[in-house]
Amino acid sequence: PLAYRYRKWVLKDDYAILARCEVDAAQKTAKSEPDLLLLRALNEWDAKAGADYRKSLDSQKGALLATEIKNNSAKLFKWTAQALLSGADAIKLGYVSRHQPKDPQNHVILGVQGY
């Protein structure tokens, strides 16, 4: 479930762009209008090959995000562009790992970070 938000940008008097953008959630604030959020998950691919989310999430959150940006830059840039185009107020990144390494069905959310 997500919401679509239609946005229009006028380039010149004769040209306009209309786009359908996605918004995942709205959060109540003290303002009259709620904040719009994009919710995304960073999946731990292999704890042995790269950074172990369970060990480094609490102590090295910045280094973990830098590693994800280095390894998955296109995905993170796409999410940033989606947030800018949709007019979202924040992006919430969830760090997700498998409950058991060989179980592809069950996952655990280890932490959430907002930007």
N, C-alpha and C positions, 0 to 999 in steps of 0.2 A: 504493500500500500504506500502510495506516495501522492503528492499533489503536483499538478502542473500549473505553472505560472507563465502567462503569456506576456512577453516584454516587447516593446517597440522602441527602436532607436531611429531618429531622423538624422540622416547624413547631410542632406541638402534639402532645399525646398521640394525637389522632385523625387528624392530617393528616401526610402524608409526600409528598415529591416524589421521583420517580425519573427520572433523565435519562441518556441515552446521550451521552457526550462523546468527542471525537476527540483522539488523541495521535499525533503523527507520528513521534517517535523517542525513544529512551532513550540516555542517555550514562552511561558508567561513571564513578564517582567513588570517593573513599576511603570513603564511607559503604557500608553493607551493601546499600542499595537504590539503583538507578540514578536519575538525574534524568530526569524526563519533559520533552520538548521539543515545542513547536509550531514548525513551519518554514513561513515565509511569504515571498512574493516581492513586492517593489515594482518594477513595470515602468516603465521610462522611456517616457513617452508620446510626446513630441516634444521633442528637444533644443533646437530652435530656439524653441519656444513657452515653455518653462519652464527649470528648472535643468538644466544638462548634467551628467549623472552622472559622465562620464569626467573632466571638469575639476574638479568641486567635491567629489568623494567623499573624497579624501585630506585636503584642507585644510579643508573646511567640512561635515563630516558632521552636526553638530548643526543647522546651517541647512538642510541638505537634508532632514533628518527633519522639521523644523518646517514646511517647505514642503509635504511630503507629508501631514502632519497637517492643515494648513489646506485642502489640496485634496481629500483623501480621508479626512476625519475619520470618516465612518460605517464605512468599511472597517476602519480601524485600531481603532476602538472595538469593533467586532464581534470582531476578533481578540483584543483584550484581554479581553473578556467570555468568549470561548471558553477562553482560558488560565485564567482564574479559576475557571470552572465545572468544567473538567477536572482542576484541581489540578496543572497543569503547573508545573514549577520555573522554566522560562525560555521566552522567545520568541526565535527567531533570524530576523532579517529579512535577506533577500538583496536586493541592489540589482542588477537585471537590465536589460540593454540589448540591443537588436538588434545582431547582428554587423555587418550593413550596414543602413543606414536603410530601404532598400526591400525587404529580405528578411524576410518575416514568419515564416519557419520556423526560422532559426538565431539563437540568443541566447547572450550571454556573461554570466556572473556576475561582476560587478565588485568586489563586496565583501560581507561578511557582518558583521552587528552583532547582539550578543546583549543581551537585557534580562531 
